[in-house]
Amino acid sequence: QVQLVESGGGLVQAGGSLRLSCAASGSIFRVNHMGWYRQAPGKQRELVARLTSGGSTDYADSVKGRFTISRDNANFTVYLQMNSLKPEDTAVYYCNVDAVPGGKRYSYFYWGQGTQVTVSS
C-alpha cells in the first residue's frame, strides 16, 4: 500500500508564497507521474500541475508563471512552489500520485488527505 503525506498549506496574504510537499511512502516499485489538484468550495476538483517521471510538466493556465512543480525521485516526494498567490488560489490542495506498488504489475492512483491554502486579500 502507498501512503501520501502532505504538508505546507496555510494562510498567506495576496502576493505571498507557499511551498507544498507530498511524500509517498510504503511498498513502492515505481512512481510514474506526480501532481497537485485543488478544490475550492462549490467547485470541482481541478488539475493545478503535473510532472511525469520523464520530466514533462502540465500547468493549469491560471497558475502558469506563478507555480512550479518539482520532484525528488529518490525520496518519492513532489513539491509545489506557489508564488504571487491570489485570493482565487484559495482551495484544498490534493497530492496525486500514479504509482506501481511493490509486487504489482499495474499502477494505481493515490490521493493525499488534502491541505488547506487560504490567500487573503
Salt bridges, closest charged atoms under 4 A:
GLU46 OE2 - ARG38 NE 2.75
ASP58 OD2 - ARG50 NH2 3.18
ASP61 OD1 - LYS64 NZ 3.06
ASP89 OD1 - ARG38 NH1 2.98
ASP89 OD2 - ARG66 NH1 2.77
ASP98 OD2 - HIS33 ND1 3.98
